[in-house]
Amino acid sequence: MKKLFLFVLSCFVINATYSQDIVKENYTVSGGLLGAANFSEFRNVKASPSNIDYMTKVGWAPGVWLNLPVGEHFSVEPQLLYSSQRYQTNNTSSNLLLKDGSIRYLSIPLLLKFHAGDKIAIVAGPQVDFVTGVKDENNTAQESDFKQSSFSAFAGLEICPRGRVTVFGRYIYGFSNMDDRPGHTATSEYKNQNIQAGLKLKLFGKKGSPTYRASDVAETPVVIMDTDGDGINDSLDKCPSQAGIAKYDGCPIPDSDNDGINDEEDKCPNQAGIAKYNGCPIPDSDGDGINDEEDKCPNQAGPADRNGCPVTDRDNDGINDEQDKCPDIAGVASNNGCPEVPANVSKTLSASAQHISFGTTNAKLTSKSAASLDQVVTIMNDNPGLKVKIEAHTDNAGNDDTNMKLSEDRAAAVKAYLVSKGISEDRITSEGFGETMPVADNNTAAGRIKNRRVEIKVSY
């Protein structure tokens, strides 16, 4: 701030020196519109989270300006801009303020301008920004996470500052920590920095006729009319009320597609674009209607609901993976993408389960269970995509917790047998239900026998 103050003070001193011979100011109040591109990123001042490197992203900033001349070489210019700035980083920390998104600001810069002739001006000054909206592509940040107002300073240059069209560029350095989340200010500080480049269009104001002291006037000068102040007199100027250049006979460099980038710098002069792509529109490499900056698969056509990526079908069964319950095994739509289970398979599994038995009060398989279990092994080997769920149940005799544990152990014992015969463990799940799901009356001996059972079900 001290350097900025000294700079402004120097400008006033120089202006006072140049103004000694002039009684009346040489320029009138002027104003108009402006448009700019923002090349913005966050500076992370503190170390937590560490190693954050924000990429410079492009935004935009339209606005208005009003120039108030103080002397021949100095003026004050307040501006009002509605600005959008993008921020993006590849850092994966969960503590980031903003990973990928944009913030919209209402910006009020106050330009202190020193005019070094008609072709260039040096600008510097303070700027205040007010947050008007936040967009987060990851839906994690909220507007309340950001400080609603911030302070910064800037410096830059303007080319043809008194012409009808002015080219400008300035560097904006933020002093305020934008992180307003509770408890985060001690561990992280996110400060703006932005390079702004654009054009100003003057809608009113012109160069006046200076009045010199009578003692300095030797003779009446010959006045050559140059209404737009572009250095080309009106008799030769094809655009006398619009500042331009000699190459175009006093008219400004054309912008055929009205994208704010003149034709000499625009690689697509008949198609509106942006500065990042030299005046061309954002490309769509795969032609799917989603531009490359928003397309997560820019070289593969895909729908918008998949962010430009194609629908996948790993098992080529005609059912896309999002709807396929068996995405790696070809199946049918009637079974949600899983193979159709033959009726005889389900029937055989159910019948085999009825002949599985254990010791009276334990989970040890009886020897007569082996034949039925081997039959299950055969079915699963013949159907390599088949998965099964083993459910074990007990009657209500004894303690509830004991029965639950017993049923779980018995289901696990059946699974262990099948795994021992070479069936992959990930094709089998087991669960015990104790006495909670009876199929017969526990008050009769016959009912209790039916309730002490194992069931084997297909679990695609």
C-alpha positions as CSV (number, residue, x, y, z in Angstrom):
1,M,0.0,0.0,0.0
2,K,2.9,2.4,0.7
3,K,4.3,1.9,-2.8
4,L,0.8,2.5,-4.3
5,F,0.4,5.7,-2.3
6,L,3.8,7.0,-3.5
7,F,2.9,6.1,-7.1
8,V,-0.4,8.1,-6.9
9,L,1.4,11.1,-5.2
10,S,4.0,11.1,-7.9
11,C,1.3,11.2,-10.6
12,F,-0.3,14.3,-8.9
13,V,3.1,16.1,-8.7
14,I,3.8,15.4,-12.4
15,N,0.3,16.5,-13.3
16,A,0.7,19.7,-11.4
17,T,4.0,20.5,-13.3
18,Y,2.4,19.9,-16.7
19,S,-0.7,21.9,-15.8
20,Q,1.1,25.1,-15.0
21,D,0.9,26.5,-18.5
22,I,-2.8,25.5,-19.0
23,V,-5.7,27.3,-17.5
24,K,-8.5,25.1,-18.6
25,E,-8.5,21.2,-18.6
26,N,-7.9,19.7,-22.0
27,Y,-10.4,16.7,-21.7
28,T,-14.1,16.5,-20.8
29,V,-15.9,13.9,-18.7
30,S,-16.3,10.6,-20.6
31,G,-17.8,7.2,-20.0
32,G,-19.1,4.1,-21.7
33,L,-19.1,0.3,-21.5
34,L,-16.4,-2.3,-21.1
35,G,-15.9,-6.1,-21.4
36,A,-13.0,-8.2,-20.2
37,A,-11.7,-11.7,-19.7
38,N,-10.7,-12.8,-16.3
39,F,-7.7,-15.1,-15.9
40,S,-8.1,-16.0,-12.2
41,E,-6.9,-18.4,-9.5
42,F,-6.7,-18.7,-5.8
43,R,-3.4,-18.1,-3.8
44,N,-3.3,-20.5,-0.8
45,V,-1.3,-18.5,1.7
46,K,-1.1,-21.0,4.6
47,A,0.0,-24.6,4.5
48,S,-3.2,-26.6,5.3
49,P,-4.3,-28.2,3.1
50,S,-0.8,-28.3,1.6
51,N,0.5,-28.4,-2.0
52,I,-2.6,-26.6,-3.5
53,D,-1.9,-25.3,-6.9
54,Y,-4.9,-23.6,-8.6
55,M,-4.9,-23.5,-12.4
56,T,-5.5,-20.2,-14.2
57,K,-9.1,-20.4,-15.6
58,V,-11.0,-18.0,-17.8
59,G,-14.0,-16.0,-16.8
60,W,-15.7,-12.8,-17.9
61,A,-16.5,-9.3,-16.7
62,P,-18.9,-6.7,-18.4
63,G,-19.3,-3.3,-16.9
64,V,-19.5,0.5,-17.1
65,W,-17.0,3.3,-16.5
66,L,-16.9,7.1,-15.9
67,N,-13.7,9.1,-16.4
68,L,-13.2,12.4,-14.5
69,P,-10.2,14.4,-15.7
70,V,-8.2,16.2,-13.0
71,G,-5.7,17.7,-15.4
72,E,-4.1,17.1,-18.8
73,H,-2.2,14.1,-17.6
74,F,-4.2,12.8,-14.7
75,S,-7.8,11.5,-14.2
76,V,-9.9,9.4,-11.8
77,E,-12.1,6.7,-13.2
78,P,-14.6,4.7,-11.1
79,Q,-15.9,1.5,-12.7
80,L,-18.7,-1.0,-11.9
81,L,-18.3,-4.6,-13.2
82,Y,-20.3,-7.8,-12.9
83,S,-17.5,-10.4,-12.9
84,S,-17.3,-14.2,-13.1
85,Q,-14.1,-15.9,-12.0
86,R,-13.4,-19.6,-12.3
87,Y,-11.2,-21.7,-10.0
88,Q,-9.9,-25.2,-10.4
89,T,-7.3,-27.4,-8.8
90,N,-6.4,-31.1,-9.1
91,N,-5.7,-31.3,-5.3
92,T,-7.9,-34.0,-3.8
93,S,-8.0,-32.8,-0.2
94,S,-11.4,-32.9,1.5
95,N,-10.7,-29.6,3.2
96,L,-10.6,-27.4,0.0
97,L,-12.7,-24.3,-0.1
98,L,-13.5,-24.8,-3.8
99,K,-12.2,-27.5,-6.0
100,D,-13.9,-26.8,-9.3
101,G,-16.4,-23.9,-9.8
102,S,-16.9,-20.2,-10.2
103,I,-17.8,-17.1,-8.1
104,R,-19.6,-14.1,-9.4
105,Y,-18.7,-10.7,-8.0
106,L,-20.0,-7.1,-8.1
107,S,-16.6,-5.3,-8.4
108,I,-15.9,-1.6,-7.9
109,P,-12.4,-0.6,-8.9
110,L,-11.2,3.0,-8.6
111,L,-8.7,3.8,-11.3
112,L,-6.0,6.5,-10.8
113,K,-4.7,7.2,-14.3
114,F,-1.6,8.9,-15.5
115,H,-1.8,9.7,-19.2
116,A,1.6,9.4,-20.9
117,G,0.3,11.1,-24.0
118,D,-2.7,9.9,-26.1
119,K,-1.4,6.3,-26.7
120,I,-0.8,4.9,-23.3
121,A,-1.9,5.4,-19.7
122,I,-0.7,3.8,-16.4
123,V,-3.4,2.8,-14.0
124,A,-3.4,1.7,-10.4
125,G,-5.8,1.8,-7.4
126,P,-8.0,-0.1,-4.9
127,Q,-10.9,-2.5,-5.7
128,V,-13.8,-3.8,-3.6
129,D,-15.6,-7.0,-4.5
130,F,-19.0,-8.3,-3.3
131,V,-19.9,-12.0,-3.8
132,T,-23.2,-12.4,-5.6
133,G,-23.2,-16.1,-6.3
134,V,-21.2,-19.3,-6.1
135,K,-21.4,-22.3,-8.5
136,D,-19.6,-25.5,-7.4
137,E,-19.3,-28.4,-9.9
138,N,-18.8,-30.8,-7.0
139,N,-21.8,-29.5,-5.0
140,T,-19.8,-29.2,-1.8
141,A,-19.2,-25.5,-1.3
142,Q,-22.0,-23.0,-0.3
143,E,-22.1,-19.2,-0.7
144,S,-21.9,-18.9,3.1
145,D,-18.5,-20.5,3.0
146,F,-17.1,-17.4,1.3
147,K,-16.4,-13.9,2.7
148,Q,-19.1,-11.7,1.1
149,S,-16.8,-8.7,0.6
150,S,-13.1,-8.4,-0.1
151,F,-10.4,-5.9,-0.8
152,S,-7.7,-5.9,-3.5
153,A,-5.3,-3.6,-5.4
154,F,-4.4,-3.5,-9.0
155,A,-2.0,-2.0,-11.6
156,G,-1.9,-2.0,-15.3
157,L,-1.9,-0.2,-18.7
158,E,-4.4,1.2,-21.2
159,I,-3.7,1.5,-24.9
160,C,-5.3,4.5,-26.6
161,P,-7.0,5.6,-23.3
162,R,-8.6,8.6,-24.9
163,G,-9.8,6.9,-28.1
164,R,-13.2,5.6,-28.9
165,V,-12.0,2.0,-28.3
166,T,-9.4,1.3,-25.6
167,V,-7.5,-1.9,-24.9
168,F,-6.6,-2.5,-21.3
169,G,-4.9,-5.0,-19.0
170,R,-4.4,-5.1,-15.3
171,Y,-3.2,-7.4,-12.6
172,I,-5.4,-7.6,-9.5
173,Y,-3.9,-8.7,-6.2
174,G,-6.3,-9.8,-3.4
175,F,-5.6,-9.0,0.2
176,S,-8.7,-10.5,1.8
177,N,-9.0,-14.2,2.8
178,M,-12.1,-15.5,1.0
179,D,-12.5,-18.5,3.3
180,D,-15.3,-17.7,5.8
181,R,-15.9,-21.2,7.0
182,P,-16.0,-21.4,10.8
183,G,-12.7,-22.7,12.2
184,H,-10.8,-22.6,8.9
185,T,-9.2,-19.1,9.0
186,A,-6.4,-20.3,11.3
187,T,-5.4,-23.2,8.9
188,S,-6.0,-21.9,5.4
189,E,-6.2,-18.6,3.5
190,Y,-7.6,-18.3,0.0
191,K,-6.8,-15.0,-1.7
192,N,-7.7,-13.9,-5.2
193,Q,-5.3,-13.0,-8.0
194,N,-6.6,-12.1,-11.4
195,I,-5.3,-10.9,-14.7
196,Q,-8.0,-8.9,-16.5
197,A,-7.8,-8.0,-20.2
198,G,-10.4,-6.4,-22.3
199,L,-11.8,-3.5,-24.3
200,K,-13.5,-0.2,-23.3
201,L,-16.0,1.5,-25.6
202,K,-16.4,5.3,-25.1
203,L,-20.1,6.4,-25.5
204,F,-19.6,10.0,-24.6
205,G,-16.9,12.6,-24.0
206,K,-14.3,14.2,-26.2
207,K,-11.1,16.2,-26.2
208,G,-11.7,19.9,-25.4
209,S,-9.9,23.0,-26.7
210,P,-7.2,24.1,-24.2
211,T,-7.0,27.7,-23.2
212,Y,-3.5,29.1,-22.6
213,R,-2.5,32.3,-20.7
214,A,-2.6,35.3,-22.9
215,S,1.2,35.9,-22.3
216,D,2.0,32.6,-23.9
217,V,-0.2,33.0,-27.0
218,A,1.9,34.2,-30.0
219,E,-0.6,33.6,-32.7
220,T,-3.9,31.9,-33.3
221,P,-3.2,28.2,-34.1
222,V,-4.6,26.5,-37.2
223,V,-7.2,23.9,-35.9
224,I,-7.4,20.6,-37.7
225,M,-10.6,18.8,-36.8
226,D,-10.2,15.3,-35.3
227,T,-13.6,14.6,-33.6
228,D,-12.8,11.1,-32.4
229,G,-9.2,12.0,-31.3
230,D,-7.6,9.1,-33.2
231,G,-4.9,11.2,-34.9
232,I,-6.6,11.2,-38.3
233,N,-8.3,14.5,-39.3
234,D,-12.0,14.4,-40.1
235,S,-11.4,15.1,-43.8
236,L,-9.5,11.8,-44.2
237,D,-11.4,9.8,-41.6
238,K,-14.1,7.5,-42.8
239,C,-15.3,7.1,-39.2
240,P,-14.9,10.6,-37.9
241,S,-16.9,10.0,-34.7
242,Q,-15.3,6.6,-33.9
243,A,-11.6,6.3,-33.1
244,G,-9.7,4.0,-35.4
245,I,-6.4,3.4,-37.1
246,A,-4.8,4.5,-40.4
247,K,-4.9,1.0,-41.9
248,Y,-8.7,1.1,-41.9
249,D,-8.9,4.8,-42.9
250,G,-9.7,6.0,-39.4
251,C,-12.2,3.2,-38.5
252,P,-11.5,0.7,-35.7
253,I,-10.3,-2.8,-36.5
254,P,-13.5,-4.7,-37.4
255,D,-15.0,-7.5,-35.3
256,S,-17.2,-9.4,-37.8
257,D,-18.6,-11.9,-35.3
258,N,-19.0,-9.4,-32.4
259,D,-17.2,-11.6,-29.9
260,G,-15.0,-8.8,-28.6
261,I,-11.9,-10.1,-30.4
262,N,-11.0,-8.0,-33.5
263,D,-10.6,-9.8,-36.8
264,E,-6.8,-9.4,-36.9
265,E,-6.4,-11.5,-33.7
266,D,-9.5,-13.7,-34.4
267,K,-8.7,-17.1,-36.0
268,C,-12.5,-17.6,-36.5
269,P,-13.6,-14.0,-37.5
270,N,-17.0,-15.1,-38.7
271,Q,-17.8,-17.3,-35.8
272,A,-18.2,-16.0,-32.2
273,G,-15.7,-17.4,-29.7
274,I,-13.5,-16.7,-26.7
275,A,-10.0,-15.3,-26.1
276,K,-8.8,-18.7,-24.8
277,Y,-9.3,-20.2,-28.2
278,N,-8.1,-17.2,-30.2
279,G,-11.6,-16.1,-31.0
280,C,-12.9,-19.5,-31.9
281,P,-15.8,-21.3,-30.0
282,I,-15.0,-23.9,-27.4
283,P,-14.3,-27.1,-29.5
284,D,-16.5,-30.3,-29.4
285,S,-14.0,-32.9,-30.6
286,D,-16.4,-35.9,-30.5
287,G,-19.4,-34.0,-32.0
288,D,-21.8,-35.0,-29.2
289,G,-23.1,-31.5,-28.5
290,I,-21.1,-31.1,-25.3
291,N,-18.1,-28.8,-25.5
292,D,-14.7,-30.2,-24.5
293,E,-14.4,-28.1,-21.3
294,E,-17.6,-29.8,-20.0
295,D,-17.1,-33.2,-21.6
296,K,-15.5,-35.8,-19.4
297,C,-14.9,-38.0,-22.5
298,P,-14.0,-35.4,-25.1
299,N,-12.9,-38.0,-27.7
300,Q,-15.9,-40.3,-27.2
301,A,-19.5,-39.3,-28.0
302,G,-21.9,-39.7,-25.2
303,P,-25.2,-38.2,-23.7
304,A,-25.4,-35.2,-21.4
305,D,-26.6,-37.2,-18.4
306,R,-23.3,-39.1,-18.5
307,N,-21.2,-35.9,-18.8
308,G,-20.4,-36.7,-22.5
309,C,-19.2,-40.3,-21.8
310,P,-20.7,-43.2,-23.7
311,V,-23.0,-45.8,-22.1
312,T,-21.0,-49.0,-21.3
313,D,-22.0,-52.6,-21.6
314,R,-19.1,-54.7,-20.5
315,D,-20.8,-58.1,-21.1
316,N,-22.3,-57.1,-24.5
317,D,-25.8,-58.4,-23.6
318,G,-27.6,-55.3,-24.8
319,I,-28.2,-54.0,-21.2
320,N,-26.1,-51.1,-20.1
321,D,-24.0,-51.5,-17.0
322,E,-26.1,-48.9,-15.0
323,Q,-29.1,-51.2,-15.3
324,D,-27.3,-54.6,-15.4
325,K,-27.2,-56.4,-12.0
326,C,-24.7,-58.8,-13.6
327,P,-22.5,-56.4,-15.7
328,D,-19.7,-58.9,-16.3
329,I,-22.0,-61.9,-17.2
330,A,-24.2,-61.8,-20.3
331,G,-27.9,-62.1,-19.3
332,V,-31.4,-61.2,-20.3
333,A,-33.5,-58.2,-19.6
334,S,-36.2,-60.2,-17.8
335,N,-33.7,-61.1,-15.1
336,N,-32.1,-57.5,-14.9
337,G,-29.1,-58.4,-17.0
338,C,-28.3,-61.7,-15.2
339,P,-28.5,-65.1,-16.9
340,E,-31.9,-66.8,-16.9
341,V,-32.0,-69.5,-14.3
342,P,-33.5,-72.7,-15.6
343,A,-36.4,-73.9,-13.5
344,N,-34.8,-77.3,-13.0
345,V,-31.7,-75.6,-11.4
346,S,-33.8,-73.8,-8.7
347,K,-35.8,-77.0,-8.1
348,T,-32.7,-79.1,-7.8
349,L,-31.1,-76.7,-5.3
350,S,-34.2,-76.6,-3.2
351,A,-34.4,-80.4,-3.2
352,S,-30.8,-80.8,-2.3
353,A,-31.1,-78.4,0.6
354,Q,-33.8,-80.6,2.2
355,H,-31.3,-83.4,2.7
356,I,-28.7,-81.4,4.5
357,S,-28.5,-82.3,8.2
358,F,-26.3,-81.6,11.3
359,G,-25.6,-83.0,14.7
360,T,-28.5,-82.5,17.1
361,T,-27.1,-79.4,18.9
362,N,-24.1,-78.4,16.8
363,A,-23.1,-77.2,13.2
364,K,-21.3,-80.4,12.2
365,L,-22.6,-81.7,8.9
366,T,-23.7,-85.4,8.9
367,S,-22.1,-87.8,6.4
368,K,-25.4,-88.3,4.6
369,S,-25.4,-84.6,3.7
370,A,-22.4,-85.0,1.3
371,A,-24.4,-86.4,-1.6
372,S,-26.8,-83.5,-1.6
373,L,-24.0,-80.9,-1.2
374,D,-22.0,-82.6,-4.0
375,Q,-25.1,-82.2,-6.2
376,V,-25.0,-78.4,-5.5
377,V,-21.3,-78.4,-6.4
378,T,-22.1,-80.0,-9.7
379,I,-24.9,-77.4,-10.5
380,M,-22.6,-74.5,-9.7
381,N,-19.8,-75.9,-11.8
382,D,-22.2,-76.4,-14.7
383,N,-23.4,-72.8,-14.3
384,P,-20.2,-70.7,-13.7
385,G,-22.1,-67.5,-13.4
386,L,-24.5,-68.8,-10.8
387,K,-24.4,-67.3,-7.2
388,V,-26.3,-68.8,-4.3
389,K,-27.4,-67.7,-0.8
390,I,-27.4,-70.3,2.0
391,E,-30.0,-69.6,4.7
392,A,-30.2,-71.7,7.9
393,H,-33.1,-71.9,10.4
394,T,-33.9,-73.6,13.8
395,D,-37.0,-74.4,15.8
396,N,-37.8,-72.5,19.0
397,A,-36.4,-75.0,21.5
398,G,-33.7,-73.4,23.7
399,N,-32.4,-69.8,24.0
400,D,-33.1,-67.3,21.2
401,D,-29.5,-66.1,21.0
402,T,-28.1,-69.6,21.1
403,N,-30.4,-70.6,18.2
404,M,-29.4,-67.6,16.2
405,K,-25.7,-68.4,16.6
406,L,-26.4,-72.1,15.8
407,S,-28.2,-71.1,12.5
408,E,-25.3,-68.8,11.5
409,D,-22.7,-71.6,12.2
410,R,-24.7,-74.1,10.2
411,A,-25.1,-71.8,7.2
412,A,-21.3,-71.1,7.4
413,A,-20.6,-74.8,7.5
414,V,-22.5,-75.4,4.3
415,K,-20.6,-72.6,2.6
416,A,-17.3,-74.0,3.9
417,Y,-18.1,-77.4,2.4
418,L,-18.8,-75.9,-1.1
419,V,-15.6,-73.8,-1.0
420,S,-13.6,-76.9,-0.1
421,K,-14.9,-78.5,-3.3
422,G,-13.5,-75.6,-5.4
423,I,-16.4,-73.2,-5.6
424,S,-15.2,-69.6,-5.4
425,E,-16.1,-68.0,-2.0
426,D,-17.4,-64.8,-3.7
427,R,-20.2,-66.9,-5.3
428,I,-21.6,-67.9,-2.0
429,T,-23.2,-65.8,0.9
430,S,-24.6,-67.3,4.1
431,E,-26.9,-66.1,6.8
432,G,-28.6,-67.5,9.9
433,F,-32.1,-66.6,11.0
434,G,-32.4,-68.7,14.2
435,E,-36.1,-69.3,15.1
436,T,-37.4,-66.0,13.6
437,M,-38.8,-67.5,10.3
438,P,-40.8,-70.7,11.1
439,V,-42.6,-72.5,8.3
440,A,-44.6,-74.8,10.5
441,D,-46.0,-75.0,14.1
442,N,-43.3,-75.2,16.7
443,N,-45.8,-76.7,19.2
444,T,-45.6,-80.1,17.3
445,A,-42.7,-82.4,16.8
446,A,-43.4,-82.5,13.0
447,G,-43.5,-78.7,12.8
448,R,-40.2,-78.3,14.7
449,I,-38.5,-80.8,12.2
450,K,-39.7,-78.7,9.3
451,N,-38.4,-75.5,11.0
452,R,-35.0,-77.0,11.4
453,R,-33.9,-76.5,7.8
454,V,-31.4,-75.2,5.3
455,E,-32.5,-73.3,2.1
456,I,-30.3,-72.7,-0.9
457,K,-31.5,-69.8,-3.2
458,V,-30.2,-68.3,-6.4
459,S,-28.9,-64.8,-5.6
460,Y,-28.1,-63.1,-8.9
